[in-house]
Amino acid sequence: MQPSPDKTQRERKKQDYLGMPRSPLLNHYHTEVKKSAGKPLLYKCTDFLTKRLWSWMYYYIDSRFGKKHPYTTYADGQTGIYRLTSSPSNQNDHISIAIIADWATYTEASVRLAHKIKGQSPDYTIHLGDTYYVGAPFEMADNFLNPDAPWIRGNTGSFALLGNHEMYARGIAFFDRLLPTLGIRDRSGKYSGQQAPFFCLENDHWRILGLDTGYHSIGRVPVLELIRYFAPDCHFDEIMIRWLKERVKLDDPADKRGLLILTHHQYYTAFKGEDEYPVPAEQLAALIGLDRPVLWIWGHEHKLAVYEKMQIGKGVTAYGRCIGHGGMPVEIGSIRASSSATGYPGLVAVDTRRQPGEDNPPLGYNGYVMLKIKEDMLHIAYHDPNQILFTEIWKAHPDGKISGQVATGPDCPLQPSRPWEEAVK
């Protein structure tokens, strides 16, 4: 177990994350360097060379070659399937769910968004994964577990998915420390615990499936990861597939409820330098078929992007939404669409607005989504720290199809590259 650092480690700034690569080695390095934050330069250099260097190498080797936390599933009478219900304090005619991704950075921006979500008093909150830098125990505590941690647990329940960063520390703190504090809230105010890195929230018309792509996102041999053929494919674990078949019965053709899929990793992308992970989409298609349309919200890429309905290879048909702009600095200079990317033809909008200020490089806006569900209607509002950017309104039909429309106000700051209607056709 990694020791708790000095309190100054918690004071992370957006500069701490600029240019952050997706490298376990470098993320462990940044974790160790941050433990000397707030100290004089000479102290930091001496501290790193005498203590942090060996700690860095130890935890990196341990995380890369040590045994991952065992994969878990639901037991002891729990199924991981929860009926969507309002909290007693909810005076609205709908159920609300706040969803945010790549949020756990413990920066001023991430804390600000948490406070905004708290002000909306959601019934449920969901984190789509990534606790920075490596999901270490003290990083999990700072973001989620300490008495002053900013994470907001919903009035009815709170859930989380695994990202690749939690797996940089083998997922141990995620499974052993975070998940027991989540789940459904009982009458005493205690949360029952989330037993597995996946879940289902449902009513008579919709099913919201939080599915794990993080556990198999990290390879075992670092050198081979540089070769695309050997790179991890983020596939669904067989334990979760069995849950989808036996508990959720996702392959039952008689269940035609609308489907909203939540994952950390993307199905496809439109951007240079980003990878695509089609295998989970293929595994879903093996259960529900190629043609049944789903909504799919993911994180991982630190941007807000909206796609039209797409079906790629042997994967499902999906309306893709990337909301990986929850807490990491949005480096808009690196958001470059690429015509060679599979998702490029379907890209409708991406937020490349620059925040006012003197940031160098220029930074964009963080954000999250707020869902409102009432019977067969599902509203998805896309928020930045100051306003709602746009809203999607979806309806689940008895034949298994879904239909949507986009609502934007006259002051919507986003400029889509194609008409908004293309995102919901």
BAKERO-442703 format. One record per residue (C-alpha): residue number from 1; residue in three letters; x, y, z. Coordinates in pm, whole numbers. Layout:
{NUM; 'ALA'; {X; Y; Z}};
...
***
This chain:
{1; 'MET'; {0; 0; 0}};
{2; 'GLN'; {135; 342; -89}};
{3; 'PRO'; {190; 574; 209}};
{4; 'SER'; {-15; 891; 237}};
{5; 'PRO'; {176; 1194; 110}};
{6; 'ASP'; {206; 1532; 271}};
{7; 'LYS'; {-113; 1736; 253}};
{8; 'THR'; {43; 1963; -10}};
{9; 'GLN'; {16; 1673; -255}};
{10; 'ARG'; {-357; 1733; -264}};
{11; 'GLU'; {-321; 2086; -396}};
{12; 'ARG'; {-323; 1996; -763}};
{13; 'LYS'; {-340; 2260; -1033}};
{14; 'LYS'; {-434; 2237; -1397}};
{15; 'GLN'; {-65; 2280; -1487}};
{16; 'ASP'; {5; 1947; -1317}};
{17; 'TYR'; {-188; 1771; -1592}};
{18; 'LEU'; {-92; 1958; -1909}};
{19; 'GLY'; {44; 1729; -2177}};
{20; 'MET'; {-24; 1424; -1962}};
{21; 'PRO'; {51; 1108; -2164}};
{22; 'ARG'; {-134; 781; -2120}};
{23; 'SER'; {174; 608; -1984}};
{24; 'PRO'; {173; 411; -1657}};
{25; 'LEU'; {544; 485; -1613}};
{26; 'LEU'; {501; 862; -1640}};
{27; 'ASN'; {181; 870; -1437}};
{28; 'HIS'; {356; 692; -1150}};
{29; 'TYR'; {641; 941; -1187}};
{30; 'HIS'; {402; 1237; -1155}};
{31; 'THR'; {240; 1077; -850}};
{32; 'GLU'; {577; 1055; -675}};
{33; 'VAL'; {688; 1404; -777}};
{34; 'LYS'; {364; 1551; -645}};
{35; 'LYS'; {440; 1411; -299}};
{36; 'SER'; {711; 1678; -268}};
{37; 'ALA'; {483; 1960; -383}};
{38; 'GLY'; {510; 2289; -198}};
{39; 'LYS'; {871; 2229; -94}};
{40; 'PRO'; {1181; 2426; -205}};
{41; 'LEU'; {1340; 2312; -529}};
{42; 'LEU'; {1654; 2174; -362}};
{43; 'TYR'; {1440; 1974; -119}};
{44; 'LYS'; {1230; 1836; -404}};
{45; 'CYS'; {1536; 1725; -600}};
{46; 'THR'; {1699; 1564; -298}};
{47; 'ASP'; {1372; 1407; -184}};
{48; 'PHE'; {1310; 1255; -526}};
{49; 'LEU'; {1661; 1117; -569}};
{50; 'THR'; {1681; 970; -219}};
{51; 'LYS'; {1325; 842; -171}};
{52; 'ARG'; {1083; 905; -456}};
{53; 'LEU'; {1299; 751; -727}};
{54; 'TRP'; {1291; 411; -564}};
{55; 'SER'; {924; 448; -473}};
{56; 'TRP'; {847; 540; -835}};
{57; 'MET'; {1026; 237; -974}};
{58; 'TYR'; {881; 3; -711}};
{59; 'TYR'; {519; 105; -765}};
{60; 'TYR'; {558; 110; -1142}};
{61; 'ILE'; {700; -242; -1153}};
{62; 'ASP'; {445; -358; -897}};
{63; 'SER'; {157; -212; -1097}};
{64; 'ARG'; {276; -348; -1431}};
{65; 'PHE'; {379; -695; -1328}};
{66; 'GLY'; {190; -752; -1005}};
{67; 'LYS'; {-140; -935; -997}};
{68; 'LYS'; {-448; -728; -1076}};
{69; 'HIS'; {-729; -711; -825}};
{70; 'PRO'; {-961; -1009; -881}};
{71; 'TYR'; {-1262; -931; -1095}};
{72; 'THR'; {-1582; -916; -894}};
{73; 'THR'; {-1950; -974; -954}};
{74; 'TYR'; {-2273; -944; -756}};
{75; 'ALA'; {-2349; -1193; -479}};
{76; 'ASP'; {-2532; -1233; -148}};
{77; 'GLY'; {-2870; -1155; -296}};
{78; 'GLN'; {-2758; -852; -495}};
{79; 'THR'; {-2804; -857; -872}};
{80; 'GLY'; {-2652; -524; -978}};
{81; 'ILE'; {-2988; -429; -1132}};
{82; 'TYR'; {-3157; -135; -963}};
{83; 'ARG'; {-3500; 9; -1017}};
{84; 'LEU'; {-3480; 383; -1085}};
{85; 'THR'; {-3643; 559; -792}};
{86; 'SER'; {-3659; 914; -663}};
{87; 'SER'; {-3515; 1012; -330}};
{88; 'PRO'; {-3766; 1121; -61}};
{89; 'SER'; {-3640; 1478; -100}};
{90; 'ASN'; {-3710; 1485; -474}};
{91; 'GLN'; {-4005; 1716; -542}};
{92; 'ASN'; {-3976; 1684; -921}};
{93; 'ASP'; {-4177; 1465; -1156}};
{94; 'HIS'; {-3862; 1299; -1294}};
{95; 'ILE'; {-3550; 1113; -1180}};
{96; 'SER'; {-3217; 1291; -1225}};
{97; 'ILE'; {-2873; 1141; -1287}};
{98; 'ALA'; {-2547; 1338; -1304}};
{99; 'ILE'; {-2277; 1174; -1518}};
{100; 'ILE'; {-1918; 1292; -1538}};
{101; 'ALA'; {-1598; 1136; -1675}};
{102; 'ASP'; {-1224; 1179; -1620}};
{103; 'TRP'; {-1317; 1400; -1328}};
{104; 'ALA'; {-1101; 1283; -1034}};
{105; 'THR'; {-813; 1530; -1064}};
{106; 'TYR'; {-869; 1727; -741}};
{107; 'THR'; {-824; 2058; -920}};
{108; 'GLU'; {-1016; 2379; -872}};
{109; 'ALA'; {-1209; 2306; -1191}};
{110; 'SER'; {-1315; 1956; -1084}};
{111; 'VAL'; {-1421; 2075; -738}};
{112; 'ARG'; {-1621; 2355; -895}};
{113; 'LEU'; {-1814; 2111; -1112}};
{114; 'ALA'; {-1881; 1890; -810}};
{115; 'HIS'; {-2029; 2187; -626}};
{116; 'LYS'; {-2248; 2267; -926}};
{117; 'ILE'; {-2375; 1908; -938}};
{118; 'LYS'; {-2443; 1919; -565}};
{119; 'GLY'; {-2657; 2228; -619}};
{120; 'GLN'; {-2877; 2030; -858}};
{121; 'SER'; {-2936; 1762; -593}};
{122; 'PRO'; {-2940; 1461; -831}};
{123; 'ASP'; {-3096; 1131; -739}};
{124; 'TYR'; {-2792; 944; -877}};
{125; 'THR'; {-2432; 1031; -961}};
{126; 'ILE'; {-2203; 828; -1187}};
{127; 'HIS'; {-1830; 863; -1254}};
{128; 'LEU'; {-1719; 707; -1584}};
{129; 'GLY'; {-1365; 646; -1464}};
{130; 'ASP'; {-1009; 779; -1429}};
{131; 'THR'; {-867; 885; -1095}};
{132; 'TYR'; {-540; 1071; -1145}};
{133; 'TYR'; {-268; 998; -1166}};
{134; 'VAL'; {-283; 624; -1097}};
{135; 'GLY'; {-583; 559; -873}};
{136; 'ALA'; {-354; 529; -570}};
{137; 'PRO'; {-519; 497; -227}};
{138; 'PHE'; {-451; 860; -131}};
{139; 'GLU'; {-575; 982; -470}};
{140; 'MET'; {-894; 783; -424}};
{141; 'ALA'; {-930; 930; -75}};
{142; 'ASP'; {-870; 1289; -185}};
{143; 'ASN'; {-1132; 1275; -459}};
{144; 'PHE'; {-1395; 1040; -317}};
{145; 'LEU'; {-1345; 926; 42}};
{146; 'ASN'; {-1210; 1191; 279}};
{147; 'PRO'; {-1464; 1393; 479}};
{148; 'ASP'; {-1385; 1694; 260}};
{149; 'ALA'; {-1361; 1498; -68}};
{150; 'PRO'; {-1555; 1674; -346}};
{151; 'TRP'; {-1736; 1371; -496}};
{152; 'ILE'; {-2111; 1405; -463}};
{153; 'ARG'; {-2310; 1092; -387}};
{154; 'GLY'; {-2662; 1101; -525}};
{155; 'ASN'; {-2958; 1117; -291}};
{156; 'THR'; {-3064; 768; -404}};
{157; 'GLY'; {-2739; 613; -526}};
{158; 'SER'; {-2389; 662; -662}};
{159; 'PHE'; {-2182; 446; -898}};
{160; 'ALA'; {-1841; 438; -1070}};
{161; 'LEU'; {-1672; 266; -1361}};
{162; 'LEU'; {-1309; 166; -1400}};
{163; 'GLY'; {-1082; 372; -1622}};
{164; 'ASN'; {-732; 290; -1735}};
{165; 'HIS'; {-581; 519; -1469}};
{166; 'GLU'; {-728; 320; -1181}};
{167; 'MET'; {-572; 13; -1340}};
{168; 'TYR'; {-227; 178; -1336}};
{169; 'ALA'; {-237; 74; -970}};
{170; 'ARG'; {-396; -265; -1054}};
{171; 'GLY'; {-744; -145; -956}};
{172; 'ILE'; {-684; -225; -590}};
{173; 'ALA'; {-797; 105; -439}};
{174; 'PHE'; {-1093; 119; -675}};
{175; 'PHE'; {-1224; -224; -576}};
{176; 'ASP'; {-1128; -227; -209}};
{177; 'ARG'; {-1180; 135; -108}};
{178; 'LEU'; {-1412; 317; -346}};
{179; 'LEU'; {-1674; 58; -444}};
{180; 'PRO'; {-1777; -26; -84}};
{181; 'THR'; {-1876; 342; -36}};
{182; 'LEU'; {-2106; 353; -339}};
{183; 'GLY'; {-2429; 177; -441}};
{184; 'ILE'; {-2781; 249; -321}};
{185; 'ARG'; {-2848; 468; -20}};
{186; 'ASP'; {-3061; 315; 254}};
{187; 'ARG'; {-3293; 489; 499}};
{188; 'SER'; {-3011; 549; 745}};
{189; 'GLY'; {-2813; 734; 479}};
{190; 'LYS'; {-2554; 458; 434}};
{191; 'TYR'; {-2463; 335; 86}};
{192; 'SER'; {-2495; -40; 33}};
{193; 'GLY'; {-2178; -80; -171}};
{194; 'GLN'; {-2121; -143; -542}};
{195; 'GLN'; {-2002; -501; -557}};
{196; 'ALA'; {-1877; -502; -915}};
{197; 'PRO'; {-1742; -256; -1176}};
{198; 'PHE'; {-2070; -267; -1371}};
{199; 'PHE'; {-2439; -206; -1299}};
{200; 'CYS'; {-2785; -154; -1447}};
{201; 'LEU'; {-3040; 117; -1362}};
{202; 'GLU'; {-3382; 66; -1517}};
{203; 'ASN'; {-3749; 153; -1540}};
{204; 'ASP'; {-4024; 11; -1760}};
{205; 'HIS'; {-3894; 195; -2069}};
{206; 'TRP'; {-3517; 245; -2032}};
{207; 'ARG'; {-3212; 55; -1915}};
{208; 'ILE'; {-2891; 237; -1827}};
{209; 'LEU'; {-2599; -5; -1841}};
{210; 'GLY'; {-2269; 96; -1680}};
{211; 'LEU'; {-2020; -143; -1843}};
{212; 'ASP'; {-1653; -195; -1767}};
{213; 'THR'; {-1387; -137; -2033}};
{214; 'GLY'; {-1110; -44; -1787}};
{215; 'TYR'; {-1009; -380; -1641}};
{216; 'HIS'; {-858; -503; -1969}};
{217; 'SER'; {-720; -164; -2078}};
{218; 'ILE'; {-366; -222; -1951}};
{219; 'GLY'; {-127; -474; -2105}};
{220; 'ARG'; {114; -694; -1918}};
{221; 'VAL'; {421; -637; -2138}};
{222; 'PRO'; {494; -263; -2183}};
{223; 'VAL'; {706; -296; -2497}};
{224; 'LEU'; {435; -486; -2682}};
{225; 'GLU'; {185; -211; -2607}};
{226; 'LEU'; {373; 8; -2852}};
{227; 'ILE'; {275; -232; -3127}};
{228; 'ARG'; {-90; -174; -3215}};
{229; 'TYR'; {-153; -543; -3282}};
{230; 'PHE'; {-70; -625; -2919}};
{231; 'ALA'; {-233; -319; -2760}};
{232; 'PRO'; {-512; -388; -2506}};
{233; 'ASP'; {-858; -395; -2665}};
{234; 'CYS'; {-1061; -303; -2353}};
{235; 'HIS'; {-1286; -604; -2403}};
{236; 'PHE'; {-1567; -690; -2163}};
{237; 'ASP'; {-1465; -947; -1905}};
{238; 'GLU'; {-1635; -1286; -1932}};
{239; 'ILE'; {-1776; -1243; -1581}};
{240; 'MET'; {-1960; -931; -1693}};
{241; 'ILE'; {-2075; -1096; -2015}};
{242; 'ARG'; {-2223; -1377; -1807}};
{243; 'TRP'; {-2400; -1117; -1590}};
{244; 'LEU'; {-2542; -949; -1901}};
{245; 'LYS'; {-2678; -1281; -2022}};
{246; 'GLU'; {-2796; -1447; -1702}};
{247; 'ARG'; {-2900; -1151; -1485}};
{248; 'VAL'; {-2976; -864; -1720}};
{249; 'LYS'; {-3090; -1102; -1996}};
{250; 'LEU'; {-2974; -849; -2251}};
{251; 'ASP'; {-3009; -1104; -2530}};
{252; 'ASP'; {-3382; -1149; -2466}};
{253; 'PRO'; {-3553; -1031; -2787}};
{254; 'ALA'; {-3876; -967; -2597}};
{255; 'ASP'; {-3716; -688; -2390}};
{256; 'LYS'; {-3730; -386; -2616}};
{257; 'ARG'; {-3652; -111; -2367}};
{258; 'GLY'; {-3432; 177; -2478}};
{259; 'LEU'; {-3064; 129; -2399}};
{260; 'LEU'; {-2816; 387; -2273}};
{261; 'ILE'; {-2463; 243; -2255}};
{262; 'LEU'; {-2201; 402; -2029}};
{263; 'THR'; {-1832; 311; -2056}};
{264; 'HIS'; {-1496; 474; -1996}};
{265; 'HIS'; {-1348; 399; -2339}};
{266; 'GLN'; {-1478; 506; -2677}};
{267; 'TYR'; {-1628; 286; -2946}};
{268; 'TYR'; {-1487; 510; -3221}};
{269; 'THR'; {-1321; 850; -3252}};
{270; 'ALA'; {-1284; 1136; -3498}};
{271; 'PHE'; {-956; 1267; -3358}};
{272; 'LYS'; {-588; 1239; -3435}};
{273; 'GLY'; {-382; 1049; -3182}};
{274; 'GLU'; {-679; 871; -3022}};
{275; 'ASP'; {-742; 497; -3034}};
{276; 'GLU'; {-1065; 316; -3110}};
{277; 'TYR'; {-1200; 19; -2916}};
{278; 'PRO'; {-1449; -170; -3132}};
{279; 'VAL'; {-1435; -502; -2944}};
{280; 'PRO'; {-1683; -403; -2667}};
{281; 'ALA'; {-1922; -285; -2940}};
{282; 'GLU'; {-1888; -622; -3110}};
{283; 'GLN'; {-1957; -801; -2783}};
{284; 'LEU'; {-2271; -592; -2738}};
{285; 'ALA'; {-2381; -668; -3093}};
{286; 'ALA'; {-2346; -1039; -3020}};
{287; 'LEU'; {-2617; -990; -2755}};
{288; 'ILE'; {-2856; -737; -2911}};
{289; 'GLY'; {-2773; -747; -3281}};
{290; 'LEU'; {-2619; -496; -3519}};
{291; 'ASP'; {-2926; -288; -3591}};
{292; 'ARG'; {-3084; -209; -3254}};
{293; 'PRO'; {-2981; 153; -3188}};
{294; 'VAL'; {-2837; 254; -2852}};
{295; 'LEU'; {-2723; 575; -2692}};
{296; 'TRP'; {-2360; 545; -2586}};
{297; 'ILE'; {-2181; 793; -2359}};
{298; 'TRP'; {-1809; 750; -2294}};
{299; 'GLY'; {-1510; 940; -2155}};
{300; 'HIS'; {-1132; 880; -2192}};
{301; 'GLU'; {-1081; 1151; -2456}};
{302; 'HIS'; {-1062; 1487; -2279}};
{303; 'LYS'; {-1319; 1668; -2487}};
{304; 'LEU'; {-1691; 1704; -2556}};
{305; 'ALA'; {-1788; 1552; -2892}};
{306; 'VAL'; {-2119; 1448; -3048}};
{307; 'TYR'; {-2167; 1198; -3330}};
{308; 'GLU'; {-2450; 1090; -3557}};
{309; 'LYS'; {-2583; 733; -3552}};
{310; 'MET'; {-2307; 497; -3666}};
{311; 'GLN'; {-2257; 124; -3708}};
{312; 'ILE'; {-1898; 12; -3764}};
{313; 'GLY'; {-1776; -334; -3860}};
{314; 'LYS'; {-1942; -593; -3639}};
{315; 'GLY'; {-2031; -345; -3367}};
{316; 'VAL'; {-2366; -213; -3251}};
{317; 'THR'; {-2547; 86; -3397}};
{318; 'ALA'; {-2482; 377; -3162}};
{319; 'TYR'; {-2534; 746; -3113}};
{320; 'GLY'; {-2192; 824; -2963}};
{321; 'ARG'; {-2122; 1102; -2712}};
{322; 'CYS'; {-1779; 1174; -2561}};
{323; 'ILE'; {-1784; 1359; -2227}};
{324; 'GLY'; {-1425; 1304; -2111}};
{325; 'HIS'; {-1393; 1673; -2020}};
{326; 'GLY'; {-1494; 1636; -1656}};
{327; 'GLY'; {-1174; 1730; -1474}};
{328; 'MET'; {-861; 1717; -1691}};
{329; 'PRO'; {-756; 2041; -1862}};
{330; 'VAL'; {-914; 2053; -2208}};
{331; 'GLU'; {-618; 2134; -2430}};
{332; 'ILE'; {-805; 2263; -2732}};
{333; 'GLY'; {-491; 2295; -2939}};
{334; 'SER'; {-464; 1916; -2939}};
{335; 'ILE'; {-824; 1858; -3050}};
{336; 'ARG'; {-760; 1785; -3415}};
{337; 'ALA'; {-1016; 1594; -3619}};
{338; 'SER'; {-866; 1339; -3857}};
{339; 'SER'; {-1031; 1219; -4178}};
{340; 'SER'; {-852; 886; -4134}};
{341; 'ALA'; {-1034; 814; -3806}};
{342; 'THR'; {-1333; 582; -3828}};
{343; 'GLY'; {-1565; 823; -3648}};
{344; 'TYR'; {-1471; 1128; -3855}};
{345; 'PRO'; {-1761; 1102; -4105}};
{346; 'GLY'; {-2010; 1097; -3818}};
{347; 'LEU'; {-1875; 1391; -3616}};
{348; 'VAL'; {-2143; 1658; -3571}};
{349; 'ALA'; {-1996; 1886; -3304}};
{350; 'VAL'; {-1692; 1926; -3080}};
{351; 'ASP'; {-1642; 2197; -2821}};
{352; 'THR'; {-1326; 2392; -2904}};
{353; 'ARG'; {-1417; 2717; -2728}};
{354; 'ARG'; {-1131; 2886; -2547}};
{355; 'GLN'; {-1183; 2992; -2188}};
{356; 'PRO'; {-1108; 3358; -2118}};
{357; 'GLY'; {-767; 3402; -1959}};
{358; 'GLU'; {-396; 3374; -2021}};
{359; 'ASP'; {-361; 2998; -2027}};
{360; 'ASN'; {-78; 2869; -2240}};
{361; 'PRO'; {-159; 2637; -2404}};
{362; 'PRO'; {-517; 2761; -2450}};
{363; 'LEU'; {-769; 2560; -2250}};
{364; 'GLY'; {-1133; 2482; -2311}};
{365; 'TYR'; {-1427; 2416; -2082}};
{366; 'ASN'; {-1487; 2123; -1849}};
{367; 'GLY'; {-1836; 1982; -1813}};
{368; 'TYR'; {-2079; 1699; -1742}};
{369; 'VAL'; {-2428; 1580; -1836}};
{370; 'MET'; {-2749; 1571; -1636}};
{371; 'LEU'; {-3011; 1313; -1726}};
{372; 'LYS'; {-3377; 1349; -1644}};
{373; 'ILE'; {-3594; 1040; -1687}};
{374; 'LYS'; {-3971; 1027; -1676}};
{375; 'GLU'; {-4134; 708; -1804}};
{376; 'ASP'; {-4036; 672; -2172}};
{377; 'MET'; {-3874; 1016; -2202}};
{378; 'LEU'; {-3504; 1079; -2144}};
{379; 'HIS'; {-3358; 1431; -2141}};
{380; 'ILE'; {-2980; 1477; -2159}};
{381; 'ALA'; {-2852; 1826; -2076}};
{382; 'TYR'; {-2487; 1904; -2155}};
{383; 'HIS'; {-2338; 2147; -1902}};
{384; 'ASP'; {-2023; 2354; -1885}};
{385; 'PRO'; {-1938; 2535; -1558}};
{386; 'ASN'; {-2165; 2826; -1648}};
{387; 'GLN'; {-2463; 2705; -1850}};
{388; 'ILE'; {-2649; 2433; -2037}};
{389; 'LEU'; {-2502; 2412; -2386}};
{390; 'PHE'; {-2777; 2202; -2545}};
{391; 'THR'; {-3028; 1933; -2457}};
{392; 'GLU'; {-3127; 1608; -2625}};
{393; 'ILE'; {-3477; 1471; -2582}};
{394; 'TRP'; {-3513; 1096; -2645}};
{395; 'LYS'; {-3817; 873; -2649}};
{396; 'ALA'; {-3811; 494; -2613}};
{397; 'HIS'; {-4064; 318; -2837}};
{398; 'PRO'; {-4233; -18; -2772}};
{399; 'ASP'; {-4067; -173; -3079}};
{400; 'GLY'; {-3717; -118; -2936}};
{401; 'LYS'; {-3637; 190; -3139}};
{402; 'ILE'; {-3547; 530; -2997}};
{403; 'SER'; {-3605; 874; -3146}};
{404; 'GLY'; {-3453; 1205; -3047}};
{405; 'GLN'; {-3436; 1576; -3104}};
{406; 'VAL'; {-3190; 1848; -3005}};
{407; 'ALA'; {-3297; 2166; -2828}};
{408; 'THR'; {-3064; 2465; -2838}};
{409; 'GLY'; {-3130; 2817; -2723}};
{410; 'PRO'; {-3049; 3126; -2929}};
{411; 'ASP'; {-2735; 3178; -2721}};
{412; 'CYS'; {-2589; 2828; -2763}};
{413; 'PRO'; {-2212; 2887; -2785}};
{414; 'LEU'; {-2130; 2571; -2979}};
{415; 'GLN'; {-2095; 2581; -3355}};
{416; 'PRO'; {-2165; 2233; -3499}};
{417; 'SER'; {-1997; 2139; -3824}};
{418; 'ARG'; {-2328; 1997; -3946}};
{419; 'PRO'; {-2692; 2061; -3849}};
{420; 'TRP'; {-2773; 1947; -3493}};
{421; 'GLU'; {-3048; 1724; -3631}};
{422; 'GLU'; {-2781; 1495; -3776}};
{423; 'ALA'; {-2688; 1392; -3423}};
{424; 'VAL'; {-3026; 1232; -3354}};
{425; 'LYS'; {-3149; 1110; -3695}};
***
